Amino acid sequence: MDSLILVRDGLIDWLANGLVQTTWWEVVLFYSERLSALDRVANLDLPFADYLRRNLHITASGMFSRDYLQRAASIVGTDRLLFSTDYPYQYRPGRDARRFIDDCGLTGEDLAAFAHGNWERLTARST
């Protein structure tokens, strides 16, 4: 919720790389249509949805849901999604993480970006 306050108060643009939110942003991301009400009351420079697309990076944190991934991609774009696990807290033996990457529905450049490229770009690493 602190991130919402940063958006509401116009402070999020001060963060050069934006914010990384974990676990699909604890499903707050899925209330983005409702949160667009901030457009009317918060005196923002941009629509709330634009702040999501420009300033947030979202991780899976071990919640391997193809539906969540597709919804998050539709809100923030595939260039803002970061693959992650939640080891050791939500560790599940049996290659669940690898299986999710293989079956998540992304392909080509979007898959490479999600699997590692977006993190490398965010942290200014090159391959």
C-alpha positions as a Python dict, from the first residue, in 0.01 Angstrom:
ca = {
    (1, 'M'): (0, 0, 0),
    (2, 'D'): (296, 232, 49),
    (3, 'S'): (338, 231, -328),
    (4, 'L'): (-13, 365, -371),
    (5, 'I'): (72, 652, -140),
    (6, 'L'): (384, 728, -345),
    (7, 'V'): (168, 748, -658),
    (8, 'R'): (-110, 944, -490),
    (9, 'D'): (130, 1200, -349),
    (10, 'G'): (326, 1237, -674),
    (11, 'L'): (649, 1103, -525),
    (12, 'I'): (697, 790, -733),
    (13, 'D'): (866, 977, -1019),
    (14, 'W'): (1153, 1062, -784),
    (15, 'L'): (1259, 697, -789),
    (16, 'A'): (1489, 658, -1089),
    (17, 'N'): (1411, 291, -1155),
    (18, 'G'): (1064, 285, -1003),
    (19, 'L'): (964, 13, -759),
    (20, 'V'): (980, -364, -763),
    (21, 'Q'): (664, -517, -618),
    (22, 'T'): (653, -885, -532),
    (23, 'T'): (393, -1157, -544),
    (24, 'W'): (198, -994, -827),
    (25, 'W'): (186, -688, -595),
    (26, 'E'): (-28, -887, -353),
    (27, 'V'): (-313, -867, -605),
    (28, 'V'): (-340, -487, -566),
    (29, 'L'): (-246, -480, -933),
    (30, 'F'): (-574, -650, -1015),
    (31, 'Y'): (-767, -361, -863),
    (32, 'S'): (-608, -114, -1103),
    (33, 'E'): (-941, -24, -1261),
    (34, 'R'): (-1081, 72, -921),
    (35, 'L'): (-764, 254, -826),
    (36, 'S'): (-804, 470, -1135),
    (37, 'A'): (-1048, 666, -920),
    (38, 'L'): (-733, 840, -795),
    (39, 'D'): (-736, 1023, -1128),
    (40, 'R'): (-1032, 1227, -1003),
    (41, 'V'): (-916, 1306, -651),
    (42, 'A'): (-537, 1297, -628),
    (43, 'N'): (-439, 1575, -868),
    (44, 'L'): (-194, 1347, -1050),
    (45, 'D'): (4, 1467, -1349),
    (46, 'L'): (-78, 1143, -1535),
    (47, 'P'): (-356, 886, -1520),
    (48, 'F'): (-299, 628, -1246),
    (49, 'A'): (-259, 349, -1504),
    (50, 'D'): (34, 535, -1659),
    (51, 'Y'): (217, 535, -1326),
    (52, 'L'): (174, 158, -1308),
    (53, 'R'): (317, 112, -1659),
    (54, 'R'): (605, 358, -1605),
    (55, 'N'): (710, 298, -1247),
    (56, 'L'): (641, -58, -1135),
    (57, 'H'): (819, -385, -1193),
    (58, 'I'): (617, -686, -1085),
    (59, 'T'): (749, -1026, -973),
    (60, 'A'): (578, -1361, -944),
    (61, 'S'): (759, -1453, -619),
    (62, 'G'): (675, -1818, -658),
    (63, 'M'): (308, -1774, -745),
    (64, 'F'): (326, -1956, -1076),
    (65, 'S'): (-6, -1855, -1228),
    (66, 'R'): (-38, -1813, -1602),
    (67, 'D'): (-359, -1612, -1548),
    (68, 'Y'): (-184, -1370, -1309),
    (69, 'L'): (103, -1333, -1551),
    (70, 'Q'): (-129, -1249, -1841),
    (71, 'R'): (-326, -998, -1633),
    (72, 'A'): (-9, -832, -1503),
    (73, 'A'): (129, -813, -1858),
    (74, 'S'): (-188, -645, -1977),
    (75, 'I'): (-156, -380, -1704),
    (76, 'V'): (217, -303, -1686),
    (77, 'G'): (351, -466, -2004),
    (78, 'T'): (589, -758, -2043),
    (79, 'D'): (889, -527, -2013),
    (80, 'R'): (799, -471, -1645),
    (81, 'L'): (759, -835, -1539),
    (82, 'L'): (1033, -1013, -1347),
    (83, 'F'): (1048, -1387, -1293),
    (84, 'S'): (1122, -1486, -935),
    (85, 'T'): (1071, -1769, -692),
    (86, 'D'): (1014, -1744, -320),
    (87, 'Y'): (1286, -1981, -210),
    (88, 'P'): (1305, -2110, 58),
    (89, 'Y'): (964, -1999, 185),
    (90, 'Q'): (745, -2137, -91),
    (91, 'Y'): (987, -2395, -227),
    (92, 'R'): (823, -2685, -407),
    (93, 'P'): (1044, -2965, -536),
    (94, 'G'): (982, -3095, -883),
    (95, 'R'): (1098, -2814, -1114),
    (96, 'D'): (782, -2601, -1072),
    (97, 'A'): (975, -2283, -1147),
    (98, 'R'): (1122, -2423, -1469),
    (99, 'R'): (786, -2567, -1571),
    (100, 'F'): (624, -2225, -1522),
    (101, 'I'): (881, -2059, -1748),
    (102, 'D'): (827, -2327, -2011),
    (103, 'D'): (444, -2309, -1995),
    (104, 'C'): (372, -1947, -1899),
    (105, 'G'): (242, -1849, -2242),
    (106, 'L'): (514, -1599, -2328),
    (107, 'T'): (738, -1665, -2626),
    (108, 'G'): (1046, -1524, -2795),
    (109, 'E'): (1165, -1185, -2674),
    (110, 'D'): (885, -1152, -2417),
    (111, 'L'): (982, -1484, -2257),
    (112, 'A'): (1352, -1397, -2250),
    (113, 'A'): (1272, -1057, -2101),
    (114, 'F'): (1053, -1212, -1830),
    (115, 'A'): (1297, -1492, -1749),
    (116, 'H'): (1606, -1271, -1714),
    (117, 'G'): (1628, -977, -1954),
    (118, 'N'): (1411, -732, -1763),
    (119, 'W'): (1615, -789, -1447),
    (120, 'E'): (1938, -743, -1637),
    (121, 'R'): (1809, -419, -1787),
    (122, 'L'): (1675, -296, -1453),
    (123, 'T'): (2004, -360, -1280),
    (124, 'A'): (2209, -240, -1580),
    (125, 'R'): (2363, -578, -1646),
    (126, 'S'): (2449, -687, -1995),
    (127, 'T'): (2472, -1038, -2132),
}
